[in-house]
């Protein structure tokens, strides 16, 4: 029988998800800063831009930034809560690492 660990425990899960949301809120602000810097750079380099290019830049830079930080935050969430240690490797007996 499996014992309750990591994200199976409601208290640990609530704490971990609150931390994840807090990290993502800060990263959303970081993404907005990256958007501002990208728009400023493009304005200096290319001059005035059409509104469609500005909108595409905002969406592209911000979503790319958020996707990367979201995936990394999920990796840290999984590792930091002990969720990764719960994985059972059924192949380790068949293929030992030491050759």
OpenMM code with the backbone's topology and positions (N, CA, C; nanometers):
from openmm import Vec3, app, unit

residues = "UNK UNK UNK UNK UNK UNK UNK UNK UNK UNK UNK UNK UNK UNK UNK UNK UNK UNK UNK UNK UNK UNK UNK UNK UNK UNK UNK UNK UNK UNK UNK UNK UNK UNK UNK UNK UNK UNK UNK UNK UNK UNK UNK UNK UNK UNK UNK UNK UNK UNK UNK UNK UNK UNK UNK UNK UNK UNK UNK UNK UNK UNK UNK UNK UNK UNK UNK UNK UNK UNK UNK UNK UNK UNK UNK UNK UNK UNK UNK UNK UNK UNK UNK UNK UNK UNK UNK UNK UNK UNK UNK UNK UNK UNK UNK UNK UNK UNK UNK".split()
positions = [
    Vec3(0.0834, -0.1172, 0.0000),
    Vec3(0.0000, 0.0000, 0.0000),
    Vec3(0.0886, 0.1245, 0.0000),
    Vec3(0.0502, 0.2219, -0.0801),
    Vec3(0.1275, 0.3444, -0.0913),
    Vec3(0.0864, 0.4424, 0.0172),
    Vec3(0.1845, 0.5018, 0.0835),
    Vec3(0.1517, 0.6011, 0.1845),
    Vec3(0.1364, 0.7388, 0.1214),
    Vec3(0.0679, 0.8277, 0.1925),
    Vec3(0.0464, 0.9630, 0.1411),
    Vec3(0.1775, 1.0412, 0.1489),
    Vec3(0.2200, 1.0922, 0.0373),
    Vec3(0.3405, 1.1731, 0.0319),
    Vec3(0.3198, 1.2844, -0.0683),
    Vec3(0.4122, 1.3740, -0.0645),
    Vec3(0.4240, 1.4784, -0.1663),
    Vec3(0.2908, 1.5453, -0.1946),
    Vec3(0.2513, 1.5492, -0.3193),
    Vec3(0.1312, 1.6214, -0.3588),
    Vec3(0.0033, 1.5459, -0.3254),
    Vec3(0.0153, 1.4234, -0.2737),
    Vec3(-0.1034, 1.3495, -0.2288),
    Vec3(-0.1541, 1.4035, -0.0954),
    Vec3(-0.0650, 1.4626, -0.0178),
    Vec3(-0.1024, 1.5217, 0.1105),
    Vec3(-0.1622, 1.6606, 0.0841),
    Vec3(-0.2872, 1.6845, 0.1243),
    Vec3(-0.3520, 1.8127, 0.0938),
    Vec3(-0.2773, 1.9351, 0.1481),
    Vec3(-0.2159, 1.9234, 0.2651),
    Vec3(-0.1431, 2.0366, 0.3223),
    Vec3(-0.0187, 2.0692, 0.2389),
    Vec3(0.0570, 1.9663, 0.2035),
    Vec3(0.1770, 1.9876, 0.1211),
    Vec3(0.1369, 2.0398, -0.0164),
    Vec3(0.0308, 1.9837, -0.0729),
    Vec3(-0.0139, 2.0275, -0.2056),
    Vec3(-0.0581, 2.1730, -0.2039),
    Vec3(-0.1320, 2.2134, -0.1017),
    Vec3(-0.1786, 2.3524, -0.0929),
    Vec3(-0.0610, 2.4480, -0.0809),
    Vec3(0.0370, 2.4126, 0.0013),
    Vec3(0.1565, 2.4965, 0.0168),
    Vec3(0.2351, 2.5043, -0.1131),
    Vec3(0.2523, 2.3902, -0.1795),
    Vec3(0.3302, 2.3864, -0.3036),
    Vec3(0.2621, 2.4654, -0.4149),
    Vec3(0.1302, 2.4501, -0.4273),
    Vec3(0.0595, 2.5232, -0.5334),
    Vec3(0.0542, 2.6722, -0.5040),
    Vec3(0.0474, 2.7105, -0.3777),
    Vec3(0.0524, 2.8537, -0.3425),
    Vec3(0.1883, 2.9120, -0.3799),
    Vec3(0.2930, 2.8367, -0.3523),
    Vec3(0.4278, 2.8809, -0.3908),
    Vec3(0.4393, 2.8907, -0.5422),
    Vec3(0.3845, 2.7935, -0.6133),
    Vec3(0.3875, 2.7953, -0.7602),
    Vec3(0.3166, 2.9196, -0.8139),
    Vec3(0.1992, 2.9497, -0.7597),
    Vec3(0.1249, 3.0686, -0.8054),
    Vec3(0.2009, 3.1972, -0.7748),
    Vec3(0.2662, 3.2023, -0.6592),
    Vec3(0.3442, 3.3207, -0.6240),
    Vec3(0.4624, 3.3374, -0.7199),
    Vec3(0.5309, 3.2294, -0.7502),
    Vec3(0.6422, 3.2353, -0.8459),
    Vec3(0.5925, 3.2796, -0.9826),
    Vec3(0.4802, 3.2253, -1.0268),
    Vec3(0.4281, 3.2608, -1.1589),
    Vec3(0.3814, 3.4061, -1.1646),
    Vec3(0.3303, 3.4593, -1.0541),
    Vec3(0.2909, 3.6007, -1.0517),
    Vec3(0.4135, 3.6902, -1.0691),
    Vec3(0.5221, 3.6578, -1.0000),
    Vec3(0.6454, 3.7343, -1.0169),
    Vec3(0.7019, 3.7179, -1.1577),
    Vec3(0.6909, 3.5986, -1.2116),
    Vec3(0.7419, 3.5760, -1.3465),
    Vec3(0.6572, 3.6487, -1.4511),
    Vec3(0.5281, 3.6654, -1.4245),
    Vec3(0.4435, 3.7429, -1.5159),
    Vec3(0.4917, 3.8874, -1.5210),
    Vec3(0.5315, 3.9410, -1.4061),
    Vec3(0.5893, 4.0756, -1.4036),
    Vec3(0.7230, 4.0787, -1.4773),
    Vec3(0.8039, 3.9745, -1.4594),
    Vec3(0.9303, 3.9648, -1.5325),
    Vec3(0.9072, 3.9569, -1.6828),
    Vec3(0.8036, 3.8831, -1.7219),
    Vec3(0.7681, 3.8739, -1.8633),
    Vec3(0.7246, 4.0083, -1.9197),
    Vec3(0.6505, 4.0844, -1.8398),
    Vec3(0.6091, 4.2187, -1.8836),
    Vec3(0.7307, 4.3085, -1.9017),
    Vec3(0.8288, 4.2955, -1.8134),
    Vec3(0.9526, 4.3723, -1.8278),
    Vec3(1.0263, 4.3329, -1.9555),
    Vec3(1.0300, 4.2040, -1.9846),
    Vec3(1.0930, 4.1579, -2.1095),
    Vec3(1.0202, 4.2131, -2.2320),
    Vec3(0.8888, 4.2195, -2.2262),
    Vec3(0.8103, 4.2758, -2.3370),
    Vec3(0.8466, 4.4230, -2.3570),
    Vec3(0.8532, 4.4977, -2.2487),
    Vec3(0.8878, 4.6394, -2.2579),
    Vec3(1.0270, 4.6572, -2.3174),
    Vec3(1.1223, 4.5762, -2.2718),
    Vec3(1.2581, 4.5845, -2.3254),
    Vec3(1.2621, 4.5465, -2.4735),
    Vec3(1.1879, 4.4440, -2.5118),
    Vec3(1.1847, 4.4020, -2.6523),
    Vec3(1.1242, 4.5103, -2.7397),
    Vec3(1.0152, 4.5713, -2.6944),
    Vec3(0.9522, 4.6785, -2.7719),
    Vec3(1.0435, 4.8008, -2.7819),
    Vec3(1.1125, 4.8329, -2.6735),
    Vec3(1.2059, 4.9458, -2.6768),
    Vec3(1.3201, 4.9185, -2.7737),
    Vec3(1.3746, 4.7967, -2.7701),
    Vec3(1.4821, 4.7607, -2.8616),
    Vec3(1.4358, 4.7673, -3.0069),
    Vec3(1.3197, 4.7116, -3.0342),
    Vec3(1.2686, 4.7147, -3.1714),
    Vec3(1.2405, 4.8576, -3.2177),
    Vec3(1.1933, 4.9407, -3.1287),
    Vec3(1.1665, 5.0813, -3.1635),
    Vec3(1.2972, 5.1527, -3.1997),
    Vec3(1.4021, 5.1282, -3.1202),
    Vec3(1.5318, 5.1906, -3.1489),
    Vec3(1.5952, 5.1348, -3.2765),
    Vec3(1.5785, 5.0054, -3.2990),
    Vec3(1.6442, 4.9392, -3.4113),
    Vec3(1.5686, 4.9593, -3.5428),
    Vec3(1.4368, 4.9498, -3.5389),
    Vec3(1.3583, 4.9528, -3.6630),
    Vec3(1.2731, 5.0783, -3.6779),
    Vec3(1.2645, 5.1586, -3.5743),
    Vec3(1.1803, 5.2770, -3.5831),
    Vec3(1.0353, 5.2433, -3.5495),
    Vec3(0.9424, 5.3299, -3.5893),
    Vec3(0.8010, 5.3051, -3.5598),
    Vec3(0.7530, 5.1726, -3.6211),
    Vec3(0.6691, 5.1035, -3.5440),
    Vec3(0.6207, 4.9729, -3.5887),
    Vec3(0.4702, 4.9764, -3.6065),
    Vec3(0.4191, 4.8963, -3.7010),
    Vec3(0.2729, 4.8852, -3.7142),
    Vec3(0.2140, 4.8204, -3.5885),
    Vec3(0.0893, 4.8519, -3.5615),
    Vec3(0.0224, 4.8002, -3.4412),
    Vec3(0.0194, 4.6475, -3.4386),
    Vec3(0.0089, 4.5836, -3.5548),
    Vec3(0.0065, 4.4371, -3.5591),
    Vec3(0.1401, 4.3782, -3.5149),
    Vec3(0.2486, 4.4453, -3.5492),
    Vec3(0.3803, 4.3973, -3.5062),
    Vec3(0.3975, 4.4160, -3.3560),
    Vec3(0.3461, 4.5252, -3.3033),
    Vec3(0.3535, 4.5491, -3.1590),
    Vec3(0.2740, 4.4422, -3.0838),
    Vec3(0.1529, 4.4140, -3.1297),
    Vec3(0.0681, 4.3125, -3.0655),
    Vec3(0.1329, 4.1745, -3.0751),
    Vec3(0.1862, 4.1402, -3.1922),
    Vec3(0.2521, 4.0100, -3.2104),
    Vec3(0.3750, 3.9987, -3.1201),
    Vec3(0.4493, 4.1078, -3.1065),
    Vec3(0.5669, 4.1062, -3.0194),
    Vec3(0.5266, 4.0869, -2.8736),
    Vec3(0.4250, 4.1591, -2.8316),
    Vec3(0.3780, 4.1461, -2.6929),
    Vec3(0.3352, 4.0022, -2.6641),
    Vec3(0.2512, 3.9484, -2.7507),
    Vec3(0.2007, 3.8119, -2.7297),
    Vec3(0.3140, 3.7098, -2.7384),
    Vec3(0.3973, 3.7210, -2.8405),
    Vec3(0.5047, 3.6234, -2.8603),
    Vec3(0.6065, 3.6232, -2.7487),
    Vec3(0.6550, 3.7398, -2.7089),
    Vec3(0.7567, 3.7479, -2.6036),
    Vec3(0.6983, 3.7032, -2.4702),
    Vec3(0.5789, 3.7535, -2.4358),
    Vec3(0.5220, 3.7217, -2.3050),
    Vec3(0.4855, 3.5738, -2.2934),
    Vec3(0.4209, 3.5193, -2.3961),
    Vec3(0.3829, 3.3771, -2.3888),
    Vec3(0.5041, 3.2848, -2.3892),
    Vec3(0.6062, 3.3185, -2.4662),
    Vec3(0.7282, 3.2376, -2.4661),
    Vec3(0.7939, 3.2408, -2.3285),
    Vec3(0.8026, 3.3591, -2.2708),
    Vec3(0.8603, 3.3746, -2.1369),
    Vec3(0.7803, 3.2943, -2.0347),
    Vec3(0.6471, 3.3047, -2.0396),
    Vec3(0.5629, 3.2355, -1.9419),
    Vec3(0.5660, 3.0840, -1.9606),
    Vec3(0.5730, 3.0384, -2.0837),
    Vec3(0.5813, 2.8940, -2.1073),
    Vec3(0.7093, 2.8375, -2.0467),
    Vec3(0.8208, 2.9033, -2.0731),
    Vec3(0.9487, 2.8567, -2.0180),
    Vec3(0.9510, 2.8577, -1.8666),
    Vec3(0.9061, 2.9683, -1.8061),
    Vec3(0.9077, 2.9755, -1.6602),
    Vec3(0.8045, 2.8814, -1.5983),
    Vec3(0.6909, 2.8629, -1.6644),
    Vec3(0.5901, 2.7704, -1.6124),
    Vec3(0.6394, 2.6276, -1.6094),
    Vec3(0.7049, 2.5864, -1.7159),
    Vec3(0.7577, 2.4495, -1.7202),
    Vec3(0.8681, 2.4290, -1.6171),
    Vec3(0.9569, 2.5285, -1.6031),
    Vec3(1.0623, 2.5162, -1.5022),
    Vec3(1.0035, 2.5166, -1.3614),
    Vec3(0.9031, 2.5990, -1.3370),
    Vec3(0.8404, 2.6027, -1.2051),
    Vec3(0.7745, 2.4688, -1.1729),
    Vec3(0.7138, 2.4047, -1.2723),
    Vec3(0.6545, 2.2725, -1.2489),
    Vec3(0.7607, 2.1676, -1.2179),
    Vec3(0.8761, 2.1786, -1.2811),
    Vec3(0.9865, 2.0869, -1.2510),
    Vec3(1.0291, 2.1050, -1.1057),
    Vec3(1.0455, 2.2301, -1.0626),
    Vec3(1.0848, 2.2554, -0.9244),
    Vec3(0.9750, 2.2142, -0.8267),
    Vec3(0.8496, 2.2326, -0.8635),
    Vec3(0.7378, 2.1896, -0.7796),
    Vec3(0.7421, 2.0386, -0.7596),
    Vec3(0.7588, 1.9669, -0.8680),
    Vec3(0.7612, 1.8210, -0.8624),
    Vec3(0.8793, 1.7699, -0.7814),
    Vec3(0.9944, 1.8283, -0.8043),
    Vec3(1.1143, 1.7846, -0.7333),
    Vec3(1.1128, 1.8268, -0.5870),
    Vec3(1.0700, 1.9487, -0.5605),
    Vec3(1.0741, 2.0023, -0.4254),
    Vec3(0.9751, 1.9392, -0.3299),
    Vec3(0.8690, 1.8809, -0.3797),
    Vec3(0.7689, 1.8197, -0.2919),
    Vec3(0.7919, 1.6712, -0.2714),
    Vec3(0.8917, 1.6148, -0.3363),
    Vec3(0.9177, 1.4718, -0.3243),
    Vec3(0.8340, 1.3878, -0.4179),
    Vec3(0.7611, 1.4530, -0.5071),
    Vec3(0.6752, 1.3810, -0.6015),
    Vec3(0.7585, 1.2936, -0.6960),
    Vec3(0.8784, 1.3391, -0.7316),
    Vec3(0.9642, 1.2629, -0.8222),
    Vec3(1.0102, 1.1311, -0.7598),
    Vec3(1.0271, 1.1304, -0.6280),
    Vec3(1.0755, 1.0091, -0.5623),
    Vec3(0.9692, 0.8999, -0.5578),
    Vec3(0.8430, 0.9358, -0.5822),
    Vec3(0.7348, 0.8373, -0.5779),
    Vec3(0.7281, 0.7519, -0.7042),
    Vec3(0.7992, 0.7915, -0.8069),
    Vec3(0.7939, 0.7169, -0.9325),
    Vec3(0.8619, 0.5821, -0.9134),
    Vec3(0.7944, 0.4768, -0.9583),
    Vec3(0.8515, 0.3436, -0.9489),
    Vec3(0.9100, 0.3058, -1.0849),
    Vec3(1.0396, 0.2725, -1.0858),
    Vec3(1.1065, 0.2322, -1.2086),
    Vec3(1.1011, 0.0806, -1.2187),
    Vec3(1.0104, 0.0307, -1.2989),
    Vec3(0.9924, -0.1143, -1.3122),
    Vec3(1.1004, -0.1790, -1.3987),
    Vec3(1.1775, -0.0984, -1.4699),
    Vec3(1.2799, -0.1525, -1.5596),
    Vec3(1.4179, -0.1596, -1.4947),
    Vec3(1.4371, -0.1024, -1.3749),
    Vec3(1.5701, -0.0961, -1.3147),
    Vec3(1.6274, -0.2343, -1.2853),
    Vec3(1.5440, -0.3336, -1.2565),
    Vec3(1.5933, -0.4681, -1.2302),
    Vec3(1.6357, -0.5397, -1.3578),
    Vec3(1.5672, -0.5053, -1.4681),
    Vec3(1.5980, -0.5701, -1.5958),
    Vec3(1.7208, -0.5107, -1.6636),
    Vec3(1.7433, -0.3847, -1.6424),
    Vec3(1.8567, -0.3159, -1.7043),
    Vec3(1.9362, -0.2405, -1.5997),
    Vec3(2.0250, -0.3113, -1.5266),
    Vec3(2.1026, -0.2427, -1.4232),
    Vec3(2.1970, -0.1394, -1.4854),
    Vec3(2.2249, -0.0332, -1.4095),
    Vec3(2.3085, 0.0738, -1.4615),
    Vec3(2.4551, 0.0339, -1.4693),
    Vec3(2.5010, -0.0507, -1.3781),
    Vec3(2.6418, -0.0920, -1.3828),
    Vec3(2.6568, -0.2077, -1.4816),
    Vec3(2.7364, -0.1845, -1.5801),
    Vec3(2.7539, -0.2827, -1.6886),
    Vec3(2.8581, -0.3813, -1.6529),
] * unit.nanometer
topology = app.Topology()
chain = topology.addChain("A")
for resn in residues:
    res = topology.addResidue(resn, chain)
    for name in ("N", "CA", "C"):
        topology.addAtom(name, app.Element.getBySymbol(name[0]), res)
